[in-house]
Amino acid sequence: MGLDNPLHVVLLLLVLLLVFGAKKLPEIGRSLGTGLREFKQSISGESHGPTLTAGVQHAPAAQPAAQAPAEQQVQPQQTPPAA
């Protein structure tokens, strides 16, 4: 009794569709695929791109005052003379 029979797979998919609905199934599949991919990467020790650490965001390094960009002078917009 396994999922080797195609009829069992179809029946399981129908039950999932009835329980979760058509809108929720792609989101569930996407999150399941992402979770499996991350699990495989953590097991193999490979890193494919930037990873975030539990919501920790690093602030960019402050620039020294000598290297700060110079302020630009804003000139008022001149209006054409009335005719």
Secondary structure, DSSP 8 states (H G I E B T S, - for coil): --TTSHHHHHHHHHHHHHHH-TTHHHHHHHHHHHHHHHHHHHHHT---S---BTTB--------GGGS---------------
